[in-house]
Amino acid sequence: AVGGVDTAPGPWRPWRFRMSNDVWGTPVVDGDLLYVTSFEVHALDVGSGRRQFKTRDVAWAMAVAGGRIHASDGPTLYALDGKDGSERWRLQTDAWVYSLKVDRGTVVTGTRGGGIQAWEAANGEKLWETSGAQTDFETPESGPAVHDGTVYAWKDARLLALDARTGAERWSYPVGDAASCGGVPVRVSPAADGQLYVSAGPRVLSVDIASGHVRWHFEAPAVFLSPPAFAPGPAVTGGGVYLADYLGTVYALDATTGKDRWRIATESRQSIEPVLVADGNVHVGSGSALYTLDAVTGTPKWRFAAGGEVVGAPVVADGRLHFGSADHVLYTLDASGGQLRWKLATGGEITGSPVARRGVVYACSKDRCVYALDAVKGTATGRAAGR
């Protein structure tokens, strides 16, 4: 099992790695390494769980891209080699970094007090910065988004699309201030159909990514805490835009017209994660239950009750659905029927979202452990925890 999952197809075994400090967030898998933040960044071998290196620095925010770990301890931004953890570059940001994203060789940070900065990922050179943006909400999820060479930011009651390399404004749209957006942050989802789907309080907008032209907008009675989820294809096969408001009402909107095809009530939903659309199903963590609806008709298929709030976003892979809960348990269900396949009781709340790769599920827990489990069988070693 030392050589990694691919090179040792035989005796791979589930593993767990215990940190000396709390872990947070979602693990990142890149090649043969799994990266997790626990004050420091730890890099673990996906096959054996052995630690390859750990960094010296706190990483409140981290993004892995282009063979580098980009991270911030707050006032400092730094980049490390993804293979051995050696430092590539480091700089002072002049303000506390609360949000960090990487796209196409550009690092985009949001700093407290309304700053947005863009940096060259290879050497840390500052490309541009702006101020007075995103000032109402300073959380990792509500920070500036970057996708396909464009940064999306909320400034002066407008949604801005900026060139990621130059900061030049491509377009802007008067989305409104925090009060007109229901006191919740604007969330964006760039989609493969060339549209940017935006949730702005109780409104959903479809904006052309290239021109900023608004194709449609939809108004709901309650605010949306999470970004829209886009599924490609015609509505008859489950294509469309899906999202849930804070009351737990799930909406299916026609991607072309914005008309709602159906809306179904679940239970009160504090999650900021988007709903998950996969294989013609819409999976929604609301409260302490996971609901699965038919994407075409909205017909509820099943509901699975966990023992605590659903944490993070569920993930679907190979017909199985994995999700964590505040009841300390990682659950694996049959994605179409909702039957429990296995569950793992940990010593703390699951943090972030699980990650599924190549038949393995990775999850972090507040018991300071990272777990790697067989996606089909769980621990599969006969222990009670794996049953």
Phi, psi and chi 1 to 4 in degrees:
 res  aa     phi    psi   chi1   chi2   chi3   chi4
   1 ALA       -   -6.3      -      -      -      -
   2 VAL   -68.0  -33.5  176.6      -      -      -
   3 GLY   -77.8    0.7      -      -      -      -
   4 GLY    99.8  164.9      -      -      -      -
   5 VAL   -60.4  -43.3  175.0      -      -      -
   6 ASP   -70.1  -41.7  -70.9  -18.9      -      -
   7 THR   -83.0  -15.9   53.7      -      -      -
   8 ALA  -124.0   76.0      -      -      -      -
   9 PRO   -68.7  -18.7   24.0  -31.9      -      -
  10 GLY   -75.5  -88.0      -      -      -      -
  11 PRO   -92.3   35.9   34.2  -31.4      -      -
  12 TRP   -60.3  137.2 -178.5   84.1      -      -
  13 ARG  -125.2  147.5  -67.1  171.1   62.9   83.1
  14 PRO   -55.6  147.2  -23.6   33.5      -      -
  15 TRP  -140.1  163.8   53.7 -100.4      -      -
  16 ARG  -138.8  149.9   74.3  171.8 -179.1  176.7
  17 PHE  -126.2  127.1 -177.0   88.8      -      -
  18 ARG  -100.2  128.6 -176.6 -178.0  -68.9  -80.6
  19 MET   -87.6  164.3  -52.6  -72.1  174.2      -
  20 SER   -87.1  -12.4   51.2      -      -      -
  21 ASN  -128.3  172.9  -70.1  -52.9      -      -
  22 ASP   -61.1  148.0  -70.1  -16.7      -      -
  23 VAL  -105.3  155.4  -65.7      -      -      -
  24 TRP  -144.6  160.9   54.2   75.4      -      -
  25 GLY    76.1 -164.8      -      -      -      -
  26 THR  -103.6  133.9  -61.6      -      -      -
  27 PRO   -65.0  151.5   21.8  -28.4      -      -
  28 VAL  -116.3  124.2  175.9      -      -      -
  29 VAL  -105.0  126.4  178.7      -      -      -
  30 ASP  -139.9  108.0 -171.4   29.3      -      -
  31 GLY    66.0 -126.0      -      -      -      -
  32 ASP   -93.6    5.9  -68.2  -29.1      -      -
  33 LEU  -120.4  148.3  -68.4  177.4      -      -
  34 LEU  -116.3  128.6  175.3  142.7      -      -
  35 TYR  -109.0  135.8  -58.0   92.2      -      -
  36 VAL  -141.9  144.7   61.3      -      -      -
  37 THR   -99.2  129.1   45.6      -      -      -
  38 SER  -147.9   75.7  165.1      -      -      -
  39 PHE    62.6  -58.0  -73.1   98.1      -      -
  40 GLU   -97.8  169.7  -40.2   84.2    5.0      -
  41 VAL   -90.4  129.2  177.1      -      -      -
  42 HIS  -111.3  136.8  -61.9 -108.9      -      -
  43 ALA  -113.2  118.5      -      -      -      -
  44 LEU  -113.7  144.9  -49.5  179.1      -      -
  45 ASP   -70.2  126.6 -177.9  -83.8      -      -
  46 VAL   -66.7  -26.1  -66.5      -      -      -
  47 GLY   -78.1  -42.7      -      -      -      -
  48 SER  -111.0  -19.0   64.2      -      -      -
  49 GLY    80.4    2.7      -      -      -      -
  50 ARG   -72.8  139.0  -69.2 -166.3 -175.6  123.1
  51 ARG   -76.3  128.2 -175.7  165.8   63.1 -159.3
  52 GLN   -87.9  -38.3  -55.8  -56.1  -63.4      -
  53 PHE  -165.4  163.6   64.7   84.6      -      -
  54 LYS  -136.5  153.7   74.2  170.1 -176.4  172.5
  55 THR   -89.8  168.2   64.9      -      -      -
  56 ARG   -85.6  -22.9  -63.0 -172.3  -48.9  -86.2
  57 ASP   -98.3  150.7  -60.0  -76.8      -      -
  58 VAL   -65.4  141.5  175.1      -      -      -
  59 ALA  -127.3   93.3      -      -      -      -
  60 TRP   -73.4  -28.1  -62.4  119.7      -      -
  61 ALA  -135.8  143.6      -      -      -      -
  62 MET  -150.4  143.0  173.0 -177.1   75.9      -
  63 ALA  -143.4  133.2      -      -      -      -
  64 VAL  -107.0  124.9  179.2      -      -      -
  65 ALA  -163.4  146.7      -      -      -      -
  66 GLY    60.2   31.5      -      -      -      -
  67 GLY    76.5   10.3      -      -      -      -
  68 ARG  -125.4  151.7  -72.6  179.7  -62.1  -90.4
  69 ILE   -99.6  120.0  -56.8  163.7      -      -
  70 HIS  -106.3  130.1  -52.4   87.3      -      -
  71 ALA  -151.1  166.2      -      -      -      -
  72 SER  -141.8  140.7  175.6      -      -      -
  73 ASP   -98.1   11.2   62.2    0.3      -      -
  74 GLY   117.5  -84.7      -      -      -      -
  75 PRO   -83.5   -9.9   26.5  -31.9      -      -
  76 THR  -119.8  142.2  -46.6      -      -      -
  77 LEU  -116.2  134.7 -175.0   67.1      -      -
  78 TYR  -146.0  160.1   57.2   92.5      -      -
  79 ALA  -130.2  137.8      -      -      -      -
  80 LEU  -123.1  154.6  -50.3  169.8      -      -
  81 ASP   -67.5  130.2 -175.5  -81.1      -      -
  82 GLY   -69.5  -21.3      -      -      -      -
  83 LYS   -87.3  -39.4  -70.7  -79.0  179.2 -103.0
  84 ASP  -126.1   -3.2   61.7   18.3      -      -
  85 GLY    80.6    4.3      -      -      -      -
  86 SER   -70.0  148.9   59.7      -      -      -
  87 GLU   -75.4  133.1 -171.4  168.7  -61.8      -
  88 ARG   -96.3  -46.7  -69.9  -74.3 -169.9   84.4
  89 TRP  -162.0  164.7   53.3  -97.9      -      -
  90 ARG  -155.6  143.4  166.6 -176.2  -58.2  -91.6
  91 LEU  -153.3  161.2   53.9   88.2      -      -
  92 GLN   -89.8  135.7  -63.9  -69.7  -45.3      -
  93 THR   -97.0   -5.3   51.1      -      -      -
  94 ASP    70.6   -0.5  -57.7  -34.4      -      -
  95 ALA  -161.2  164.4      -      -      -      -
  96 TRP   -78.0  122.0 -174.5  -81.4      -      -
  97 VAL   -78.2  121.9  174.4      -      -      -
  98 TYR  -110.3  -11.8   68.7   85.9      -      -
  99 SER  -144.5  137.3  163.5      -      -      -
 100 LEU  -145.3  124.2 -173.1  161.0      -      -
 101 LYS  -134.7  154.6  -49.5 -101.7  170.8   47.3
 102 VAL  -130.7  136.8 -177.5      -      -      -
 103 ASP  -152.9  126.1  171.2   73.3      -      -
 104 ARG    48.6   45.1  -71.3 -173.9  171.3 -171.8
 105 GLY    80.7   10.7      -      -      -      -
 106 THR  -120.8  130.0  -50.9      -      -      -
 107 VAL   -95.6  128.4  179.5      -      -      -
 108 VAL  -117.2  124.1  176.8      -      -      -
 109 THR  -116.8  148.2   49.0      -      -      -
 110 GLY  -110.6  130.6      -      -      -      -
 111 THR  -119.5  149.6   51.5      -      -      -
 112 ARG   -58.7  140.6  -73.8 -171.4 -170.4  156.0
 113 GLY    94.8    7.9      -      -      -      -
 114 GLY    98.7   13.6      -      -      -      -
 115 GLY   -89.1  145.0      -      -      -      -
 116 ILE  -130.3  133.1  -61.1  176.3      -      -
 117 GLN  -130.3  151.2  -57.2   81.6   15.2      -
 118 ALA  -124.6  137.8      -      -      -      -
 119 TRP  -130.8  147.4  -42.7   83.5      -      -
 120 GLU   -71.4  119.4  169.5   57.2   60.7      -
 121 ALA   -64.7  -29.2      -      -      -      -
 122 ALA   -72.6  -34.4      -      -      -      -
 123 ASN  -136.0   -1.2   58.9   19.9      -      -
 124 GLY    83.8    5.2      -      -      -      -
 125 GLU   -62.4  133.9  176.1 -164.1   -7.9      -
 126 LYS   -75.3  127.1 -175.9 -175.0  -81.1 -175.3
 127 LEU   -92.0  -43.6  -59.9  173.8      -      -
 128 TRP  -170.0  166.3   55.7  -91.2      -      -
 129 GLU  -151.1  158.7   66.5 -179.3  -43.3      -
 130 THR  -141.3  161.6 -173.8      -      -      -
 131 SER  -128.3  170.4   57.6      -      -      -
 132 GLY    74.4   21.4      -      -      -      -
 133 ALA  -110.5  153.5      -      -      -      -
 134 GLN    55.7   24.1  -46.3  -84.4  154.7      -
 135 THR   -70.6  -22.9   44.6      -      -      -
 136 ASP   -77.7  -28.7  -67.2  -70.1      -      -
 137 PHE  -134.5  118.7  -52.1   98.7      -      -
 138 GLU  -124.8   75.8  -64.2 -176.2  -16.2      -
 139 THR  -129.1  158.0   64.8      -      -      -
 140 PRO   -54.4  -36.2  -25.9   33.2      -      -
 141 GLU   -76.1  -29.8  -53.9   78.6   29.3      -
 142 SER   -96.6    1.2   63.8      -      -      -
 143 GLY   -69.1  176.8      -      -      -      -
 144 PRO   -58.8  141.0   17.6  -28.8      -      -
 145 ALA  -103.7  149.2      -      -      -      -
 146 VAL  -135.5  134.0   56.9      -      -      -
 147 HIS  -155.7  127.4  178.1   78.4      -      -
 148 ASP    56.2   39.9 -122.1    8.8      -      -
 149 GLY    82.4    8.9      -      -      -      -
 150 THR  -126.8  135.2  -57.5      -      -      -
 151 VAL  -100.8  132.3  174.9      -      -      -
 152 TYR  -109.6  126.8  -58.7   97.5      -      -
 153 ALA  -141.0  158.6      -      -      -      -
 154 TRP  -114.2  113.3 -170.0   14.4      -      -
 155 LYS  -146.3  133.0  177.3  178.3  177.1  177.4
 156 ASP    52.7   43.7  -61.8  -29.6      -      -
 157 ALA    64.9   18.0      -      -      -      -
 158 ARG  -124.3  147.4  -60.3 -177.9   77.6   84.9
 159 LEU   -90.3  121.5  178.6   65.7      -      -
 160 LEU  -107.0  142.9  -52.2 -178.0      -      -
 161 ALA  -113.9  116.2      -      -      -      -
 162 LEU  -116.9  145.2  -51.2  173.2      -      -
 163 ASP   -66.8  125.7 -176.9  -72.4      -      -
 164 ALA   -64.8  -27.2      -      -      -      -
 165 ARG   -89.2  -29.6  -60.1  -60.8  -70.6  177.2
 166 THR  -115.4  -19.4   66.8      -      -      -
 167 GLY    80.8   -0.4      -      -      -      -
 168 ALA   -65.2  139.8      -      -      -      -
 169 GLU   -75.0  124.8 -174.6  178.1  -56.4      -
 170 ARG   -87.8  -42.7  -67.6 -171.7  166.1  154.8
 171 TRP  -164.3  166.2   52.8 -102.1      -      -
 172 SER  -144.5  156.6   76.1      -      -      -
 173 TYR  -138.8  134.2  177.9   78.7      -      -
 174 PRO   -75.2   81.3   27.5  -33.0      -      -
 175 VAL   -76.9  -19.8   72.7      -      -      -
 176 GLY   107.5  164.3      -      -      -      -
 177 ASP   -86.0 -176.6   61.5    7.6      -      -
 178 ALA   -59.0  -39.6      -      -      -      -
 179 ALA   -65.1  -42.9      -      -      -      -
 180 SER   -74.5  -13.5   64.0      -      -      -
 181 CYS   -99.9   22.9  -69.5      -      -      -
 182 GLY    73.6   16.6      -      -      -      -
 183 GLY    72.6   19.9      -      -      -      -
 184 VAL  -127.0  154.8  -60.3      -      -      -
 185 PRO   -68.0  151.0   11.4  -16.1      -      -
 186 VAL   -73.3  135.0  169.0      -      -      -
 187 ARG  -123.4  142.0  -53.3  -71.7  -57.9  -82.5
 188 VAL  -125.7  147.8  -60.8      -      -      -
 189 SER  -134.0  101.4  -65.2      -      -      -
 190 PRO   -68.8  136.5  -12.2   27.0      -      -
 191 ALA  -123.2  162.6      -      -      -      -
 192 ALA   -69.3  -12.5      -      -      -      -
 193 ASP   -89.8   12.1   63.7  -12.6      -      -
 194 GLY    83.0    7.8      -      -      -      -
 195 GLN  -108.8  149.8  -64.2  -70.2  -53.7      -
 196 LEU  -102.9  117.2 -179.4   75.0      -      -
 197 TYR   -95.1  128.6  -66.1   99.7      -      -
 198 VAL  -124.0  131.3 -177.8      -      -      -
 199 SER  -105.9  125.7   55.0      -      -      -
 200 ALA  -131.8   87.3      -      -      -      -
 201 GLY    67.4 -123.0      -      -      -      -
 202 PRO   -87.8    5.3   30.2  -31.8      -      -
 203 ARG  -106.9  150.6  -71.5  168.1  -66.9  146.2
 204 VAL  -124.2  132.5 -174.5      -      -      -
 205 LEU  -122.0  148.6  -51.1  164.4      -      -
 206 SER  -115.0  113.7  175.3      -      -      -
 207 VAL  -119.1  131.9 -172.2      -      -      -
 208 ASP   -67.3  122.8 -175.7  -85.3      -      -
 209 ILE   -61.0  -37.6  -76.7  175.2      -      -
 210 ALA   -74.8  -42.6      -      -      -      -
 211 SER  -107.6  -20.3   68.3      -      -      -
 212 GLY    82.1    2.9      -      -      -      -
 213 HIS   -69.5  131.1  170.7   74.2      -      -
 214 VAL   -86.4  118.7  173.8      -      -      -
 215 ARG   -78.8  -42.1 -178.5  165.6   60.9  169.1
 216 TRP  -161.0  162.3   52.7 -103.6      -      -
 217 HIS  -139.4  149.5   80.0  -89.7      -      -
 218 PHE  -124.0  138.8  171.7   82.1      -      -
 219 GLU  -115.9  128.9 -168.5   96.0   22.7      -
 220 ALA  -112.8  164.8      -      -      -      -
 221 PRO   -76.3  -18.7    7.7   -5.4      -      -
 222 ALA  -130.3  162.1      -      -      -      -
 223 VAL   -80.9  153.0  -60.4      -      -      -
 224 PHE   -99.7  128.6  -62.1  102.2      -      -
 225 LEU   -93.2  -16.2  -56.7  179.3      -      -
 226 SER  -118.2  158.4   56.2      -      -      -
 227 PRO   -73.4  159.0   25.1  -31.3      -      -
 228 PRO   -67.2  155.6  -15.7   28.8      -      -
 229 ALA  -115.7  129.7      -      -      -      -
 230 PHE  -105.3  133.7  170.9   76.3      -      -
 231 ALA  -119.8  127.3      -      -      -      -
 232 PRO   -72.0  163.2   25.4  -31.9      -      -
 233 GLY   100.6  169.9      -      -      -      -
 234 PRO   -71.1  159.7   23.9  -30.9      -      -
 235 ALA   -59.8  -31.8      -      -      -      -
 236 VAL   -67.9  -15.8  -70.2      -      -      -
 237 THR  -108.2    8.0   62.6      -      -      -
 238 GLY    99.9    8.4      -      -      -      -
 239 GLY   -73.1  155.0      -      -      -      -
 240 GLY   147.1 -167.1      -      -      -      -
 241 VAL  -117.4  127.4  178.0      -      -      -
 242 TYR  -125.6  138.5  -60.8   86.4      -      -
 243 LEU  -162.0  162.9   68.5  176.3      -      -
 244 ALA  -125.1  137.5      -      -      -      -
 245 ASP   -87.4  179.4   64.2   23.1      -      -
 246 TYR   -72.0  -15.5   82.5   96.7      -      -
 247 LEU   -80.5  -10.8  -62.2  173.8      -      -
 248 GLY    93.4    9.7      -      -      -      -
 249 THR   -76.8  127.1  -52.4      -      -      -
 250 VAL   -99.3  131.9 -175.9      -      -      -
 251 TYR  -114.0  140.7  -66.8   82.6      -      -
 252 ALA  -115.3  115.3      -      -      -      -
 253 LEU  -108.4  142.1  -52.4 -179.4      -      -
 254 ASP   -69.9  125.3 -175.1  -72.0      -      -
 255 ALA   -64.8  -27.3      -      -      -      -
 256 THR   -84.4  -37.1  -48.9      -      -      -
 257 THR  -112.3  -20.4   65.3      -      -      -
 258 GLY    80.5    0.9      -      -      -      -
 259 LYS   -71.0  142.3  -61.7  -80.3 -174.0  -69.0
 260 ASP   -83.9  124.9   60.0  -35.0      -      -
 261 ARG   -76.9  -38.1  -55.5 -158.7  -32.0  -97.0
 262 TRP  -160.1  161.6   50.8 -100.9      -      -
 263 ARG  -143.5  135.3   53.4 -179.3   82.2  179.1
 264 ILE  -132.1  133.7  -63.9  -70.6      -      -
 265 ALA   -83.4  135.3      -      -      -      -
 266 THR  -114.1 -130.7   61.5      -      -      -
 267 GLU  -121.0  167.9   60.0 -165.6  -85.9      -
 268 SER   -45.2  134.6  173.9      -      -      -
 269 ARG  -130.1  109.5 -175.8  175.7 -161.6  -94.2
 270 GLN   -91.7   -8.0  -67.4  -54.3  -56.4      -
 271 SER   -63.2  141.1  174.9      -      -      -
 272 ILE   -97.8    4.7   56.6  171.8      -      -
 273 GLU   -81.7  144.3  -60.0  -70.8  -11.7      -
 274 PRO   -66.7  157.8   23.2  -31.2      -      -
 275 VAL   -67.0  160.3  -56.0      -      -      -
 276 LEU  -110.2  122.2  172.2   64.5      -      -
 277 VAL  -108.3  121.1 -169.4      -      -      -
 278 ALA  -152.4  132.1      -      -      -      -
 279 ASP    53.6   41.1  -53.3  -41.5      -      -
 280 GLY    78.2    7.7      -      -      -      -
 281 ASN  -117.4  150.4  -70.1  -38.0      -      -
 282 VAL  -111.7  118.8 -178.5      -      -      -
 283 HIS  -105.2  128.8  -56.2  -74.0      -      -
 284 VAL  -133.4  120.7 -171.3      -      -      -
 285 GLY   -87.3  112.5      -      -      -      -
 286 SER  -126.0  120.9  -66.8      -      -      -
 287 GLY    61.1 -129.1      -      -      -      -
 288 SER  -102.8   18.8   59.1      -      -      -
 289 ALA  -127.6  152.3      -      -      -      -
 290 LEU  -107.9  123.5 -157.0   84.2      -      -
 291 TYR  -106.7  140.9  -66.7   78.6      -      -
 292 THR  -124.5  125.1  -68.7      -      -      -
 293 LEU  -118.0  151.6  -43.8  170.4      -      -
 294 ASP   -71.9  125.1 -176.0  -73.6      -      -
 295 ALA   -65.0  -31.1      -      -      -      -
 296 VAL   -77.3  -46.0  178.3      -      -      -
 297 THR  -106.5  -17.3   62.4      -      -      -
 298 GLY    82.1   -3.5      -      -      -      -
 299 THR   -58.8  125.6  -52.9      -      -      -
 300 PRO   -64.5  131.1  -21.0   32.6      -      -
 301 LYS   -96.9  -47.1  -72.3 -169.4  167.2 -179.3
 302 TRP  -161.5  163.4   51.0  -95.1      -      -
 303 ARG  -134.9  130.5  173.0 -174.4 -177.7  -87.5
 304 PHE  -118.2  122.7 -178.5   90.1      -      -
 305 ALA   -93.8  121.3      -      -      -      -
 306 ALA   -90.2  177.5      -      -      -      -
 307 GLY   -91.3    2.8      -      -      -      -
 308 GLY  -161.3  178.7      -      -      -      -
 309 GLU   -55.9  138.9  -70.8  -88.2  -33.5      -
 310 VAL   -67.2  131.6  174.3      -      -      -
 311 VAL  -108.1  137.1  175.7      -      -      -
 312 GLY    65.9 -156.6      -      -      -      -
 313 ALA  -109.1  139.7      -      -      -      -
 314 PRO   -70.8  159.8   24.9  -30.1      -      -
 315 VAL  -129.6  139.1   59.5      -      -      -
 316 VAL  -112.5  131.6  165.6      -      -      -
 317 ALA  -151.2  133.0      -      -      -      -
 318 ASP    53.0   40.4  -56.0  -39.7      -      -
 319 GLY    79.0    5.3      -      -      -      -
 320 ARG  -118.5  146.6  -76.5  172.8  -67.4  -84.3
 321 LEU  -114.8  127.6 -174.9  146.3      -      -
 322 HIS  -116.8  135.0  -48.6  -81.7      -      -
 323 PHE  -153.4  156.3   74.8   96.8      -      -
 324 GLY  -108.1  162.1      -      -      -      -
 325 SER  -140.1  158.5  165.9      -      -      -
 326 ALA   -68.9   -7.8      -      -      -      -
 327 ASP   -82.9   12.5   66.1    1.1      -      -
 328 HIS    80.9    5.8  -57.4 -171.2      -      -
 329 VAL  -110.8  139.8  176.9      -      -      -
 330 LEU   -99.0  123.4  177.2   70.4      -      -
 331 TYR  -107.5  143.9  -66.8   93.2      -      -
 332 THR  -127.0  121.3  -68.6      -      -      -
 333 LEU  -117.7  159.5  -46.4  177.0      -      -
 334 ASP   -71.1  123.5 -179.0  -87.0      -      -
 335 ALA   -67.7  -27.1      -      -      -      -
 336 SER   -91.3  -35.6   55.2      -      -      -
 337 GLY  -105.5  -15.4      -      -      -      -
 338 GLY    81.6    5.0      -      -      -      -
 339 GLN   -71.1  141.5  -61.1   89.6  -11.4      -
 340 LEU   -70.6  124.0  178.2   66.4      -      -
 341 ARG   -93.3  -47.1  -71.0  -62.2  177.1 -141.5
 342 TRP  -162.6  163.9   55.0  -94.6      -      -
 343 LYS  -144.6  153.9   63.5 -178.4 -177.5  178.8
 344 LEU  -123.5  120.0  175.4   82.0      -      -
 345 ALA   -86.8  122.8      -      -      -      -
 346 THR  -105.9 -177.8   72.0      -      -      -
 347 GLY   -93.8   12.5      -      -      -      -
 348 GLY  -166.7  174.8      -      -      -      -
 349 GLU   -60.0  143.2  -73.8 -172.8   20.8      -
 350 ILE   -68.6  138.7  -56.0  -61.3      -      -
 351 THR  -108.7  147.5   75.7      -      -      -
 352 GLY    60.2 -148.5      -      -      -      -
 353 SER  -118.5  149.8  -53.8      -      -      -
 354 PRO   -69.9  160.1   16.5  -17.9      -      -
 355 VAL  -126.0  132.0  172.7      -      -      -
 356 ALA  -113.3  125.5      -      -      -      -
 357 ARG  -144.3  127.7  -72.8  -82.5 -169.9  -70.7
 358 ARG    50.2   44.5  -62.1  179.4 -168.9  162.3
 359 GLY    80.5    7.9      -      -      -      -
 360 VAL  -121.9  141.2  179.7      -      -      -
 361 VAL  -111.1  129.8 -179.4      -      -      -
 362 TYR  -112.2  139.3  -55.7   93.8      -      -
 363 ALA  -149.6  150.4      -      -      -      -
 364 CYS  -109.6  148.6  -63.9      -      -      -
 365 SER  -133.0  155.1  165.6      -      -      -
 366 LYS   -71.3    1.0  -73.0 -172.6  179.7  175.1
 367 ASP   -81.2   11.1   65.2    3.2      -      -
 368 ARG    74.5   15.8  -61.1 -177.1  167.7 -179.0
 369 CYS  -112.6  149.8  -70.6      -      -      -
 370 VAL  -107.5  133.7 -177.2      -      -      -
 371 TYR  -115.7  140.9  -66.1   85.6      -      -
 372 ALA  -124.6  120.4      -      -      -      -
 373 LEU  -128.0  150.8  -60.3  152.9      -      -
 374 ASP   -67.9  122.2 -174.5  -63.4      -      -
 375 ALA   -62.3  -27.8      -      -      -      -
 376 VAL   -85.1  -41.6  179.2      -      -      -
 377 LYS  -115.2   -4.3  -61.8  176.6  -71.1 -163.5
 378 GLY    73.2 -131.5      -      -      -      -
 379 THR   -77.1  -34.0   55.0      -      -      -
 380 ALA    50.7   33.1      -      -      -      -
 381 THR  -119.2   15.0   52.5      -      -      -
 382 GLY    86.4   -5.2      -      -      -      -
 383 ARG   -75.4  151.7  -65.6 -177.9  -50.5  170.2
 384 ALA   -59.2  -32.5      -      -      -      -
 385 ALA   -63.0  -25.5      -      -      -      -
 386 GLY   -92.3    3.0      -      -      -      -
 387 ARG   -95.5      -  -70.5  -75.8  170.2 -102.0
